[in-house]
């Protein structure tokens, strides 16, 4: 009797084993692609939540959290709830790299919002791309960060260094300034900015009178101001972060030269500490801006951005002492990064990074949300920069719009004279 049933038992065991193997394969495929509804999709972010760059790091985090809350309340991404995992890197590239590796290896994130600081992005970008993690840079500007050959899964939705440099130089040229001084610190950020400004000046047929570099964080910037004065500058094209730029403007006022020069900076001047430290010289200070600004006389943003601005104020308070310290433009860029990823996944009908990458490269003109620093994104298989110089314009750093719709943290678009 036992021998008669042995072939039947053997067949049953074989069938059972094959079923288990197939089930295991199916489970593995589902885990890798995350294409079935249910479960979670993990989004990661590493940035400075403390230290001098904290306002940038916190702004991105605020924007991402606002978007994730909305998306999860509406059903998630392809039926999956978003889990957001973030770490504070204090703008330290070494800490940043360690944190990014932890999010990829231990947390298993599927998408990263890039760090605001270019040096931090550079420290971990190779690892992010080796693991085929879609990364969206919403603030970092360094030129090399979107090298398509080296970093095929990284995309940028902010103004990169060459685009900002081109805009700064062309604005100065159109205003007929004759003695431009290029200004940047001695870090990788400053070196990249100076190089971009020099390349843009050459392309525009402009010869700057001098390129001045300084040590970031110096409290007394009088020597820098003296160099600007000695050069006879009528415009300073400044690649400076908020505090450094403010101290230089303040020093130019102290040596009685600010009335002779226009201080025109890249988007690093949007940090709130510029306004806090610049003094009276702020009235002759401008930065590059996008569509998070208004024409003179207007009291609110365009409809889509005003709607988002109202949400920012409702969730994170009005701007000012005791309230929000973050720039709405930067909060919006974090918000936009999450929605851009959601759109790409749902358009591709897959979480597969290669399919998401292809969607961003070939279908970006279909992206419907117009709440970033520009209205049009221009990705392609050979270009992972969303924005061109056409999207940039000078905005006054003082005054800010103040109305019942905007509470003193949106700039006015402006023009200037020598």
C-alpha positions as a Markdown table, in Angstrom:
| # | Residue | x | y | z |
|---|---|---|---|---|
| 1 | Unk | 0.0 | 0.0 | 0.0 |
| 2 | Unk | 2.8 | 2.4 | 0.9 |
| 3 | Unk | 4.7 | 1.7 | -2.2 |
| 4 | Unk | 1.7 | 2.2 | -4.4 |
| 5 | Unk | 1.2 | 5.8 | -3.0 |
| 6 | Unk | 4.8 | 6.8 | -3.2 |
| 7 | Unk | 4.7 | 8.1 | -6.8 |
| 8 | Unk | 1.6 | 10.1 | -6.0 |
| 9 | Unk | 3.3 | 11.6 | -2.9 |
| 10 | Unk | 6.4 | 12.4 | -4.9 |
| 11 | Unk | 4.4 | 14.2 | -7.6 |
| 12 | Unk | 2.5 | 16.1 | -4.8 |
| 13 | Unk | 5.8 | 17.2 | -3.2 |
| 14 | Unk | 7.2 | 18.3 | -6.6 |
| 15 | Unk | 4.1 | 20.3 | -7.4 |
| 16 | Unk | 4.1 | 21.9 | -3.9 |
| 17 | Unk | 7.8 | 22.9 | -4.3 |
| 18 | Unk | 7.2 | 24.4 | -7.7 |
| 19 | Unk | 4.3 | 26.4 | -6.4 |
| 20 | Unk | 6.4 | 27.8 | -3.5 |
| 21 | Unk | 9.2 | 28.7 | -5.9 |
| 22 | Unk | 6.8 | 30.5 | -8.3 |
| 23 | Unk | 5.2 | 32.3 | -5.4 |
| 24 | Unk | 8.6 | 33.4 | -4.2 |
| 25 | Unk | 9.5 | 34.7 | -7.7 |
| 26 | Unk | 6.3 | 36.5 | -7.9 |
| 27 | Unk | 6.8 | 38.1 | -4.5 |
| 28 | Unk | 10.4 | 39.1 | -5.4 |
| 29 | Unk | 9.3 | 40.8 | -8.6 |
| 30 | Unk | 6.5 | 42.7 | -6.8 |
| 31 | Unk | 9.0 | 43.9 | -4.1 |
| 32 | Unk | 11.5 | 45.1 | -6.8 |
| 33 | Unk | 9.1 | 47.0 | -9.0 |
| 34 | Unk | 6.5 | 48.1 | -6.4 |
| 35 | Unk | 4.0 | 48.2 | -9.2 |
| 36 | Unk | 1.1 | 46.5 | -7.4 |
| 37 | Unk | -1.3 | 48.6 | -5.4 |
| 38 | Unk | -1.0 | 48.6 | -1.6 |
| 39 | Unk | 2.0 | 49.0 | 0.7 |
| 40 | Unk | 4.4 | 51.9 | 0.8 |
| 41 | Unk | 6.7 | 53.8 | -1.5 |
| 42 | Unk | 9.7 | 55.3 | 0.2 |
| 43 | Unk | 10.9 | 58.8 | -0.6 |
| 44 | Unk | 14.1 | 60.1 | 1.0 |
| 45 | Unk | 15.7 | 63.4 | 1.7 |
| 46 | Unk | 19.0 | 64.4 | 3.3 |
| 47 | Unk | 19.6 | 68.1 | 4.0 |
| 48 | Unk | 20.7 | 70.7 | 6.6 |
| 49 | Unk | 18.0 | 71.1 | 9.3 |
| 50 | Unk | 20.5 | 72.8 | 11.5 |
| 51 | Unk | 23.4 | 75.2 | 10.9 |
| 52 | Unk | 23.9 | 78.1 | 8.5 |
| 53 | Unk | 22.1 | 76.4 | 5.6 |
| 54 | Unk | 19.1 | 75.2 | 7.7 |
| 55 | Unk | 16.6 | 77.5 | 6.0 |
| 56 | Unk | 17.2 | 75.8 | 2.7 |
| 57 | Unk | 17.0 | 72.3 | 4.2 |
| 58 | Unk | 13.9 | 73.0 | 6.2 |
| 59 | Unk | 12.2 | 74.7 | 3.3 |
| 60 | Unk | 12.6 | 71.6 | 1.1 |
| 61 | Unk | 11.4 | 69.3 | 4.0 |
| 62 | Unk | 8.4 | 71.5 | 4.5 |
| 63 | Unk | 7.4 | 71.4 | 0.9 |
| 64 | Unk | 7.9 | 67.7 | 0.6 |
| 65 | Unk | 5.8 | 67.0 | 3.7 |
| 66 | Unk | 3.0 | 69.2 | 2.5 |
| 67 | Unk | 2.9 | 67.4 | -0.9 |
| 68 | Unk | 3.1 | 64.0 | 0.7 |
| 69 | Unk | 0.3 | 64.8 | 3.1 |
| 70 | Unk | -1.9 | 65.8 | 0.2 |
| 71 | Unk | -1.0 | 62.9 | -2.0 |
| 72 | Unk | -1.5 | 60.3 | 0.8 |
| 73 | Unk | -4.9 | 61.8 | 1.6 |
| 74 | Unk | -5.8 | 61.4 | -2.0 |
| 75 | Unk | -4.8 | 57.8 | -2.2 |
| 76 | Unk | -1.0 | 57.9 | -2.6 |
| 77 | Unk | 0.9 | 57.0 | -5.7 |
| 78 | Unk | -0.6 | 54.2 | -7.7 |
| 79 | Unk | -2.4 | 53.1 | -4.6 |
| 80 | Unk | 0.7 | 53.2 | -2.4 |
| 81 | Unk | 1.1 | 55.4 | 0.7 |
| 82 | Unk | 4.2 | 57.5 | 0.6 |
| 83 | Unk | 6.6 | 57.1 | 3.6 |
| 84 | Unk | 9.0 | 60.0 | 3.9 |
| 85 | Unk | 12.4 | 59.4 | 5.5 |
| 86 | Unk | 14.7 | 62.4 | 6.1 |
| 87 | Unk | 18.1 | 63.1 | 7.8 |
| 88 | Unk | 19.9 | 66.2 | 9.0 |
| 89 | Unk | 23.4 | 66.4 | 7.4 |
| 90 | Unk | 24.2 | 69.9 | 8.8 |
| 91 | Unk | 25.5 | 70.7 | 5.2 |
| 92 | Unk | 28.5 | 68.4 | 6.0 |
| 93 | Unk | 29.4 | 66.4 | 2.8 |
| 94 | Unk | 30.8 | 63.5 | 4.9 |
| 95 | Unk | 27.7 | 63.2 | 7.1 |
| 96 | Unk | 25.5 | 63.7 | 4.0 |
| 97 | Unk | 27.1 | 60.8 | 2.2 |
| 98 | Unk | 26.7 | 58.5 | 5.2 |
| 99 | Unk | 23.0 | 59.5 | 5.6 |
| 100 | Unk | 22.3 | 58.9 | 1.9 |
| 101 | Unk | 23.8 | 55.5 | 1.9 |
| 102 | Unk | 21.8 | 54.6 | 5.0 |
| 103 | Unk | 18.5 | 55.7 | 3.3 |
| 104 | Unk | 19.4 | 53.6 | 0.2 |
| 105 | Unk | 20.8 | 50.5 | 2.0 |
| 106 | Unk | 18.7 | 50.3 | 5.1 |
| 107 | Unk | 15.5 | 52.2 | 4.4 |
| 108 | Unk | 15.3 | 51.1 | 0.7 |
| 109 | Unk | 14.1 | 54.5 | -0.6 |
| 110 | Unk | 13.0 | 54.6 | -4.2 |
| 111 | Unk | 13.4 | 58.3 | -4.9 |
| 112 | Unk | 15.6 | 61.0 | -3.4 |
| 113 | Unk | 15.2 | 64.8 | -3.2 |
| 114 | Unk | 18.7 | 66.0 | -3.6 |
| 115 | Unk | 20.5 | 68.0 | -0.9 |
| 116 | Unk | 20.5 | 71.8 | -1.2 |
| 117 | Unk | 24.2 | 72.1 | -0.9 |
| 118 | Unk | 26.1 | 71.1 | -4.1 |
| 119 | Unk | 29.1 | 69.7 | -2.2 |
| 120 | Unk | 26.8 | 67.3 | -0.3 |
| 121 | Unk | 25.2 | 66.2 | -3.5 |
| 122 | Unk | 28.6 | 65.6 | -5.1 |
| 123 | Unk | 29.7 | 63.4 | -2.2 |
| 124 | Unk | 26.9 | 60.9 | -2.6 |
| 125 | Unk | 25.7 | 61.2 | -6.2 |
| 126 | Unk | 27.6 | 58.4 | -7.7 |
| 127 | Unk | 26.1 | 56.0 | -5.1 |
| 128 | Unk | 22.6 | 57.3 | -5.7 |
| 129 | Unk | 23.0 | 56.6 | -9.5 |
| 130 | Unk | 24.7 | 53.3 | -9.1 |
| 131 | Unk | 21.6 | 52.1 | -7.3 |
| 132 | Unk | 19.3 | 53.6 | -9.9 |
| 133 | Unk | 17.5 | 55.9 | -7.5 |
| 134 | Unk | 15.6 | 58.8 | -9.2 |
| 135 | Unk | 17.0 | 62.0 | -7.7 |
| 136 | Unk | 15.5 | 65.4 | -8.2 |
| 137 | Unk | 17.7 | 68.4 | -7.3 |
| 138 | Unk | 15.5 | 71.3 | -6.3 |
| 139 | Unk | 18.1 | 73.8 | -5.1 |
| 140 | Unk | 21.7 | 72.7 | -5.6 |
| 141 | Unk | 23.3 | 74.6 | -8.6 |
| 142 | Unk | 26.7 | 73.0 | -9.4 |
| 143 | Unk | 27.2 | 72.5 | -13.1 |
| 144 | Unk | 28.5 | 68.9 | -13.0 |
| 145 | Unk | 25.7 | 67.5 | -10.9 |
| 146 | Unk | 23.5 | 66.7 | -13.9 |
| 147 | Unk | 26.1 | 65.2 | -16.2 |
| 148 | Unk | 23.8 | 62.7 | -18.0 |
| 149 | Unk | 26.6 | 60.2 | -18.8 |
| 150 | Unk | 27.8 | 60.0 | -15.2 |
| 151 | Unk | 24.5 | 60.6 | -13.4 |
| 152 | Unk | 21.6 | 59.3 | -15.6 |
| 153 | Unk | 19.0 | 59.2 | -12.8 |
| 154 | Unk | 19.6 | 62.8 | -11.6 |
| 155 | Unk | 17.3 | 65.6 | -12.7 |
| 156 | Unk | 17.3 | 69.3 | -11.7 |
| 157 | Unk | 14.3 | 71.7 | -11.4 |
| 158 | Unk | 16.2 | 74.7 | -10.2 |
| 159 | Unk | 18.5 | 77.2 | -11.9 |
| 160 | Unk | 22.0 | 75.6 | -12.6 |
| 161 | Unk | 25.2 | 77.6 | -12.4 |
| 162 | Unk | 25.6 | 78.2 | -16.2 |
| 163 | Unk | 22.0 | 79.4 | -16.5 |
| 164 | Unk | 22.3 | 81.8 | -13.6 |
| 165 | Unk | 25.6 | 83.1 | -14.8 |
| 166 | Unk | 24.3 | 83.7 | -18.3 |
| 167 | Unk | 21.4 | 85.6 | -16.9 |
| 168 | Unk | 23.5 | 87.7 | -14.5 |
| 169 | Unk | 25.9 | 88.7 | -17.3 |
| 170 | Unk | 23.2 | 89.5 | -19.8 |
| 171 | Unk | 21.2 | 91.6 | -17.4 |
| 172 | Unk | 24.3 | 93.6 | -16.6 |
| 173 | Unk | 25.1 | 93.9 | -20.3 |
| 174 | Unk | 21.6 | 95.1 | -21.2 |
| 175 | Unk | 21.7 | 97.7 | -18.5 |
| 176 | Unk | 25.0 | 99.0 | -20.0 |
| 177 | Unk | 27.3 | 98.5 | -17.0 |
| 178 | Unk | 30.9 | 99.0 | -17.9 |
| 179 | Unk | 32.9 | 97.8 | -14.9 |
| 180 | Unk | 31.6 | 94.5 | -13.7 |
| 181 | Unk | 33.3 | 92.7 | -10.8 |
| 182 | Unk | 32.8 | 89.0 | -10.3 |
| 183 | Unk | 32.5 | 87.9 | -6.7 |
| 184 | Unk | 32.5 | 84.4 | -5.1 |
| 185 | Unk | 34.0 | 82.6 | -2.1 |
| 186 | Unk | 36.8 | 80.0 | -2.2 |
| 187 | Unk | 34.6 | 76.9 | -1.7 |
| 188 | Unk | 33.5 | 74.6 | -4.5 |
| 189 | Unk | 30.3 | 76.6 | -4.7 |
| 190 | Unk | 32.2 | 79.9 | -5.3 |
| 191 | Unk | 34.8 | 78.4 | -7.7 |
| 192 | Unk | 32.0 | 76.9 | -9.8 |
| 193 | Unk | 30.1 | 80.3 | -9.8 |
| 194 | Unk | 33.2 | 82.3 | -10.8 |
| 195 | Unk | 34.0 | 79.9 | -13.6 |
| 196 | Unk | 30.4 | 80.0 | -14.8 |
| 197 | Unk | 30.4 | 83.8 | -14.7 |
| 198 | Unk | 33.7 | 84.0 | -16.6 |
| 199 | Unk | 32.4 | 81.7 | -19.3 |
| 200 | Unk | 29.2 | 83.7 | -19.6 |
| 201 | Unk | 31.1 | 86.9 | -19.8 |
| 202 | Unk | 33.3 | 85.6 | -22.6 |
| 203 | Unk | 30.3 | 84.4 | -24.5 |
| 204 | Unk | 28.6 | 87.8 | -24.1 |
| 205 | Unk | 31.7 | 89.7 | -25.1 |
| 206 | Unk | 32.1 | 91.3 | -21.7 |
| 207 | Unk | 35.5 | 91.7 | -19.9 |
| 208 | Unk | 35.0 | 91.9 | -16.2 |
| 209 | Unk | 37.5 | 94.3 | -14.5 |
| 210 | Unk | 38.3 | 91.8 | -11.7 |
| 211 | Unk | 37.3 | 88.5 | -10.2 |
| 212 | Unk | 37.4 | 88.7 | -6.4 |
| 213 | Unk | 37.2 | 85.7 | -4.0 |
| 214 | Unk | 37.0 | 85.6 | -0.3 |
| 215 | Unk | 36.8 | 83.2 | 2.6 |
| 216 | Unk | 33.2 | 82.2 | 3.4 |
| 217 | Unk | 32.1 | 83.0 | 6.9 |
| 218 | Unk | 34.5 | 85.9 | 7.6 |
| 219 | Unk | 32.8 | 88.4 | 9.9 |
| 220 | Unk | 34.6 | 91.5 | 8.6 |
| 221 | Unk | 34.3 | 91.8 | 4.8 |
| 222 | Unk | 35.8 | 95.3 | 4.7 |
| 223 | Unk | 38.9 | 94.1 | 2.7 |
| 224 | Unk | 36.5 | 92.6 | 0.1 |
| 225 | Unk | 34.6 | 95.9 | -0.1 |
| 226 | Unk | 37.8 | 97.8 | -0.5 |
| 227 | Unk | 38.8 | 95.6 | -3.5 |
| 228 | Unk | 35.5 | 96.3 | -5.1 |
| 229 | Unk | 35.9 | 100.0 | -4.6 |
| 230 | Unk | 39.5 | 99.9 | -5.9 |
| 231 | Unk | 38.3 | 98.2 | -9.0 |
| 232 | Unk | 35.9 | 101.0 | -9.7 |
| 233 | Unk | 33.0 | 98.6 | -10.0 |
| 234 | Unk | 29.6 | 99.8 | -11.2 |
| 235 | Unk | 28.0 | 96.4 | -10.8 |
| 236 | Unk | 29.0 | 93.3 | -8.7 |
| 237 | Unk | 27.9 | 90.0 | -10.0 |
| 238 | Unk | 27.8 | 88.1 | -6.8 |
| 239 | Unk | 27.9 | 84.3 | -6.3 |
| 240 | Unk | 27.4 | 84.6 | -2.5 |
| 241 | Unk | 25.1 | 83.0 | 0.1 |
| 242 | Unk | 23.0 | 85.2 | 2.2 |
| 243 | Unk | 25.2 | 86.1 | 5.2 |
| 244 | Unk | 28.4 | 86.6 | 3.3 |
| 245 | Unk | 26.6 | 88.8 | 0.7 |
| 246 | Unk | 25.0 | 90.8 | 3.4 |
| 247 | Unk | 28.3 | 91.5 | 5.2 |
| 248 | Unk | 29.9 | 92.6 | 1.9 |
| 249 | Unk | 27.0 | 95.0 | 1.1 |
| 250 | Unk | 27.1 | 96.3 | 4.7 |
| 251 | Unk | 30.9 | 96.8 | 4.3 |
| 252 | Unk | 30.4 | 98.7 | 1.0 |
| 253 | Unk | 28.0 | 101.0 | 2.8 |
| 254 | Unk | 30.5 | 101.6 | 5.6 |
| 255 | Unk | 33.2 | 102.7 | 3.1 |
| 256 | Unk | 30.7 | 104.9 | 1.3 |
| 257 | Unk | 30.7 | 103.0 | -1.9 |
| 258 | Unk | 27.3 | 101.3 | -2.0 |
| 259 | Unk | 25.7 | 104.4 | -3.8 |
| 260 | Unk | 28.1 | 103.8 | -6.7 |
| 261 | Unk | 27.4 | 100.2 | -7.3 |
| 262 | Unk | 24.6 | 97.7 | -7.9 |
| 263 | Unk | 24.9 | 94.4 | -6.1 |
| 264 | Unk | 23.3 | 91.7 | -8.3 |
| 265 | Unk | 23.4 | 88.2 | -6.9 |
| 266 | Unk | 22.5 | 84.6 | -7.8 |
| 267 | Unk | 19.7 | 82.9 | -5.9 |
| 268 | Unk | 21.8 | 82.3 | -2.8 |
| 269 | Unk | 20.8 | 85.8 | -1.7 |
| 270 | Unk | 17.2 | 84.6 | -1.2 |
| 271 | Unk | 18.2 | 83.3 | 2.3 |
| 272 | Unk | 16.5 | 85.4 | 4.9 |
| 273 | Unk | 19.8 | 86.3 | 6.6 |
| 274 | Unk | 20.7 | 88.6 | 3.7 |
| 275 | Unk | 17.8 | 90.9 | 4.6 |
| 276 | Unk | 18.6 | 90.7 | 8.3 |
| 277 | Unk | 22.3 | 91.7 | 7.9 |
| 278 | Unk | 22.6 | 93.8 | 4.7 |
| 279 | Unk | 21.5 | 97.2 | 6.2 |
| 280 | Unk | 20.6 | 100.2 | 4.0 |
| 281 | Unk | 22.6 | 98.8 | 1.0 |
| 282 | Unk | 19.7 | 96.4 | 0.4 |
| 283 | Unk | 17.9 | 99.1 | -1.6 |
| 284 | Unk | 20.6 | 98.7 | -4.3 |
| 285 | Unk | 20.7 | 94.9 | -4.1 |
| 286 | Unk | 18.9 | 92.4 | -6.5 |
| 287 | Unk | 18.9 | 88.7 | -7.1 |
| 288 | Unk | 17.8 | 86.4 | -9.8 |
| 289 | Unk | 14.3 | 85.2 | -9.5 |
| 290 | Unk | 11.7 | 83.1 | -11.2 |
| 291 | Unk | 8.0 | 83.2 | -11.1 |
| 292 | Unk | 7.8 | 83.3 | -7.3 |
| 293 | Unk | 7.7 | 87.1 | -7.6 |
| 294 | Unk | 5.2 | 89.8 | -8.7 |
| 295 | Unk | 5.2 | 92.8 | -10.9 |
| 296 | Unk | 5.3 | 96.2 | -9.2 |
| 297 | Unk | 1.9 | 97.1 | -8.0 |
| 298 | Unk | 0.6 | 93.6 | -7.8 |
| 299 | Unk | -0.5 | 92.2 | -4.4 |
| 300 | Unk | -0.6 | 88.4 | -5.1 |
| 301 | Unk | 1.0 | 85.7 | -7.2 |
| 302 | Unk | -0.5 | 83.9 | -10.2 |
| 303 | Unk | -3.4 | 81.6 | -9.3 |
| 304 | Unk | -1.5 | 78.3 | -8.9 |
| 305 | Unk | 1.3 | 79.8 | -6.9 |
| 306 | Unk | -1.0 | 81.9 | -4.7 |
| 307 | Unk | -3.0 | 78.8 | -3.9 |
| 308 | Unk | 0.2 | 77.0 | -2.8 |
| 309 | Unk | 1.4 | 80.0 | -0.9 |
| 310 | Unk | -1.9 | 80.1 | 1.0 |
| 311 | Unk | -1.3 | 76.4 | 1.9 |
| 312 | Unk | 2.2 | 77.2 | 3.1 |
| 313 | Unk | 1.0 | 80.0 | 5.3 |
| 314 | Unk | -1.8 | 77.8 | 6.7 |
| 315 | Unk | 0.5 | 75.0 | 7.6 |
| 316 | Unk | 3.8 | 76.7 | 8.5 |
| 317 | Unk | 2.6 | 80.2 | 9.5 |
| 318 | Unk | 3.3 | 83.7 | 8.1 |
| 319 | Unk | 6.9 | 84.8 | 7.5 |
| 320 | Unk | 8.7 | 86.7 | 10.2 |
| 321 | Unk | 9.8 | 86.6 | 13.9 |
| 322 | Unk | 8.1 | 83.7 | 15.7 |
| 323 | Unk | 6.7 | 82.4 | 12.4 |
| 324 | Unk | 8.1 | 80.8 | 9.3 |
| 325 | Unk | 11.7 | 81.5 | 8.3 |
| 326 | Unk | 11.7 | 79.6 | 5.0 |
| 327 | Unk | 11.4 | 81.0 | 1.5 |
| 328 | Unk | 8.1 | 80.1 | -0.2 |
| 329 | Unk | 10.0 | 79.6 | -3.5 |
| 330 | Unk | 12.2 | 76.9 | -1.8 |
| 331 | Unk | 9.2 | 75.4 | 0.0 |
| 332 | Unk | 7.5 | 75.2 | -3.4 |
| 333 | Unk | 10.6 | 73.5 | -5.0 |
| 334 | Unk | 10.4 | 70.6 | -2.4 |
| 335 | Unk | 6.6 | 70.3 | -3.0 |
| 336 | Unk | 7.2 | 70.3 | -6.7 |
| 337 | Unk | 9.8 | 67.5 | -6.5 |
| 338 | Unk | 7.4 | 65.1 | -4.9 |
| 339 | Unk | 4.6 | 65.9 | -7.4 |
| 340 | Unk | 7.0 | 65.6 | -10.3 |
| 341 | Unk | 8.0 | 62.1 | -9.2 |
| 342 | Unk | 4.3 | 61.1 | -8.6 |
| 343 | Unk | 3.4 | 62.3 | -12.1 |
| 344 | Unk | 6.3 | 60.5 | -13.7 |
| 345 | Unk | 5.5 | 57.2 | -12.0 |
| 346 | Unk | 1.8 | 57.4 | -12.8 |
| 347 | Unk | 2.5 | 58.4 | -16.4 |
| 348 | Unk | 4.9 | 55.4 | -16.7 |
| 349 | Unk | 2.5 | 53.2 | -14.9 |
| 350 | Unk | 5.5 | 51.8 | -13.0 |
| 351 | Unk | 8.0 | 52.5 | -10.3 |
| 352 | Unk | 10.7 | 51.0 | -12.4 |
| 353 | Unk | 13.5 | 53.7 | -12.4 |
| 354 | Unk | 14.3 | 53.2 | -16.0 |
| 355 | Unk | 10.7 | 53.7 | -17.1 |
| 356 | Unk | 10.4 | 56.7 | -14.8 |
| 357 | Unk | 13.6 | 58.2 | -16.1 |
| 358 | Unk | 12.4 | 57.7 | -19.7 |
| 359 | Unk | 9.1 | 59.5 | -18.9 |
| 360 | Unk | 10.9 | 62.5 | -17.5 |
| 361 | Unk | 13.1 | 62.6 | -20.5 |
| 362 | Unk | 10.4 | 62.3 | -23.2 |
| 363 | Unk | 7.1 | 63.4 | -21.8 |
| 364 | Unk | 8.0 | 66.3 | -19.5 |
| 365 | Unk | 6.0 | 68.8 | -21.7 |
| 366 | Unk | 2.8 | 67.0 | -20.4 |
| 367 | Unk | 3.6 | 67.8 | -16.7 |
| 368 | Unk | 0.6 | 69.9 | -15.6 |
| 369 | Unk | 1.8 | 71.5 | -12.4 |
| 370 | Unk | 3.0 | 75.1 | -12.7 |
| 371 | Unk | 4.2 | 76.0 | -9.2 |
| 372 | Unk | 8.0 | 75.8 | -9.5 |
| 373 | Unk | 10.4 | 78.6 | -10.2 |
| 374 | Unk | 9.5 | 78.3 | -13.9 |
| 375 | Unk | 6.4 | 77.4 | -15.9 |
| 376 | Unk | 8.1 | 75.1 | -18.4 |
| 377 | Unk | 10.5 | 72.2 | -17.9 |
| 378 | Unk | 12.8 | 71.1 | -20.7 |
| 379 | Unk | 14.2 | 67.6 | -19.9 |
| 380 | Unk | 15.4 | 65.4 | -22.7 |
| 381 | Unk | 17.6 | 62.2 | -23.0 |
| 382 | Unk | 20.7 | 64.4 | -23.3 |
| 383 | Unk | 19.6 | 67.2 | -20.9 |
| 384 | Unk | 18.5 | 66.8 | -17.3 |
| 385 | Unk | 18.2 | 70.6 | -16.7 |
| 386 | Unk | 14.6 | 71.7 | -16.5 |
| 387 | Unk | 15.2 | 75.4 | -16.8 |
| 388 | Unk | 16.8 | 77.9 | -19.1 |
| 389 | Unk | 18.0 | 81.4 | -18.8 |
| 390 | Unk | 14.8 | 82.6 | -20.3 |
| 391 | Unk | 13.1 | 81.9 | -17.0 |
| 392 | Unk | 15.2 | 84.3 | -15.0 |
| 393 | Unk | 14.8 | 88.0 | -14.2 |
| 394 | Unk | 16.0 | 90.4 | -11.6 |
| 395 | Unk | 14.0 | 91.0 | -8.5 |
| 396 | Unk | 14.3 | 93.6 | -5.8 |
| 397 | Unk | 15.5 | 92.4 | -2.5 |
| 398 | Unk | 13.8 | 95.3 | -0.8 |
| 399 | Unk | 11.0 | 96.0 | -0.4 |
| 400 | Unk | 8.9 | 92.8 | -0.3 |
| 401 | Unk | 5.2 | 92.5 | -1.1 |
| 402 | Unk | 3.0 | 93.1 | 1.9 |
| 403 | Unk | -0.7 | 92.7 | 1.5 |
| 404 | Unk | -3.6 | 90.6 | 2.9 |
| 405 | Unk | -2.5 | 87.9 | 0.5 |
| 406 | Unk | 1.3 | 88.0 | 0.8 |
| 407 | Unk | 3.0 | 88.5 | 4.1 |
| 408 | Unk | 6.4 | 90.1 | 3.3 |
| 409 | Unk | 8.3 | 87.1 | 1.8 |
| 410 | Unk | 7.7 | 87.5 | -1.9 |
| 411 | Unk | 9.9 | 89.8 | -4.0 |
| 412 | Unk | 8.9 | 92.4 | -6.5 |
| 413 | Unk | 10.3 | 92.2 | -10.0 |
| 414 | Unk | 12.5 | 95.1 | -10.7 |
| 415 | Unk | 14.8 | 97.0 | -13.0 |
| 416 | Unk | 17.7 | 99.1 | -12.1 |
| 417 | Unk | 20.0 | 101.9 | -13.2 |
| 418 | Unk | 23.6 | 102.6 | -12.5 |
